[in-house]
Amino acid sequence: MAKMREIVDKHFYDNWVLPVYMGYIADLSFWWTSYKASRDALNNTLIQSNLKHCIKTYIRKLSKFNKKASELLLEGVLTEEFCLHNVSKLVDVIRECNVTVRWLML
């Protein structure tokens, strides 16, 4: 039980609906119902106070990334040279935007 709680707290504290393949998702709260330790560990993270905290965090991130995306999408900013020199920064922004939007949609 303690090991499962540690795994859930580390990897699934804010992400219990996982994309599997091209539009297919796995809802761990459904698939882990027959496993007592997993179900109990996940239910500890699905309490309302934790969900409210996650929602507030992702809404804050959404406004931050919306501003950042608006800055990057101005005419003439995303030139080939800019993209080549800032590829890691751009990939990080895109990844965080995708995670935030996906979480809020699910």
C-alpha positions as CSV (number, residue, x, y, z in Angstrom):
1,M,0.0,0.0,0.0
2,A,2.8,2.5,0.9
3,K,4.7,1.7,-2.3
4,M,1.6,2.3,-4.4
5,R,0.9,5.6,-2.6
6,E,4.4,6.7,-3.3
7,I,4.0,5.9,-7.0
8,V,0.7,7.7,-7.3
9,D,2.0,10.7,-5.4
10,K,5.1,10.9,-7.6
11,H,3.6,10.2,-11.1
12,F,-0.2,10.5,-11.0
13,Y,-0.9,13.3,-8.5
14,D,-2.4,15.5,-11.3
15,N,-2.6,13.2,-14.2
16,W,-4.9,10.1,-13.8
17,V,-6.3,10.2,-17.4
18,L,-3.5,9.1,-19.6
19,P,-3.3,9.2,-23.4
20,V,-2.5,5.8,-24.7
21,Y,-2.5,6.1,-28.5
22,M,-3.9,8.6,-31.0
23,G,-7.1,9.7,-29.1
24,Y,-7.4,6.6,-26.9
25,I,-7.2,7.4,-23.2
26,A,-7.0,5.3,-20.0
27,D,-8.8,6.6,-16.9
28,L,-6.9,5.1,-14.0
29,S,-9.7,5.8,-11.6
30,F,-11.8,3.3,-13.6
31,W,-9.1,0.8,-14.6
32,W,-7.6,0.5,-11.1
33,T,-10.9,-0.2,-9.3
34,S,-10.2,-3.9,-8.9
35,Y,-6.7,-3.3,-7.3
36,K,-7.3,-2.1,-3.7
37,A,-3.9,-0.5,-3.0
38,S,-4.0,1.3,-6.3
39,R,-7.6,2.4,-5.9
40,D,-7.0,3.7,-2.4
41,A,-3.8,5.6,-3.4
42,L,-5.5,7.2,-6.3
43,N,-8.6,8.1,-4.3
44,N,-6.4,10.1,-1.9
45,T,-5.4,12.3,-4.8
46,L,-8.9,12.7,-6.2
47,I,-10.2,14.6,-3.2
48,Q,-11.9,17.9,-3.9
49,S,-9.2,20.1,-2.3
50,N,-6.5,18.6,-4.5
51,L,-8.7,18.9,-7.6
52,K,-9.3,22.6,-6.8
53,H,-5.6,23.2,-6.4
54,C,-4.9,21.5,-9.7
55,I,-7.5,23.6,-11.5
56,K,-6.2,26.9,-10.0
57,T,-2.7,25.9,-11.0
58,Y,-3.5,25.1,-14.6
59,I,-5.7,28.2,-15.0
60,R,-2.8,30.3,-13.9
61,K,-0.5,28.5,-16.3
62,L,-3.1,28.9,-19.1
63,S,-3.1,32.7,-18.8
64,K,0.8,32.7,-18.6
65,F,1.1,30.6,-21.7
66,N,-1.6,32.4,-23.6
67,K,0.5,35.6,-23.1
68,K,3.7,33.9,-24.1
69,A,2.1,32.3,-27.2
70,S,0.6,35.7,-28.2
71,E,4.1,37.2,-28.1
72,L,5.6,34.4,-30.2
73,L,2.8,34.4,-32.8
74,L,3.2,38.1,-33.8
75,E,4.0,38.6,-37.4
76,G,7.8,38.3,-38.1
77,V,8.8,36.7,-34.8
78,L,9.0,33.1,-35.8
79,T,11.6,33.3,-38.4
80,E,13.7,30.3,-39.4
81,E,16.7,31.8,-37.7
82,F,14.8,32.5,-34.5
83,C,13.3,29.0,-34.4
84,L,16.7,27.4,-34.9
85,H,18.4,29.4,-32.2
86,N,15.5,29.0,-29.7
87,V,14.3,25.4,-30.4
88,S,14.5,24.2,-26.9
89,K,12.6,27.2,-25.5
90,L,9.9,26.9,-28.2
91,V,9.5,23.1,-27.6
92,D,9.2,23.7,-23.8
93,V,6.5,26.4,-24.3
94,I,4.6,24.1,-26.8
95,R,4.8,21.1,-24.4
96,E,3.6,23.1,-21.4
97,C,0.8,24.6,-23.4
98,N,-0.3,21.2,-24.6
99,V,-0.2,19.7,-21.1
100,T,-2.2,22.6,-19.7
101,V,-4.9,22.6,-22.3
102,R,-5.2,18.8,-22.3
103,W,-5.6,18.8,-18.5
104,L,-8.3,21.5,-18.6
105,M,-10.1,19.7,-21.4
106,L,-10.2,16.4,-19.6
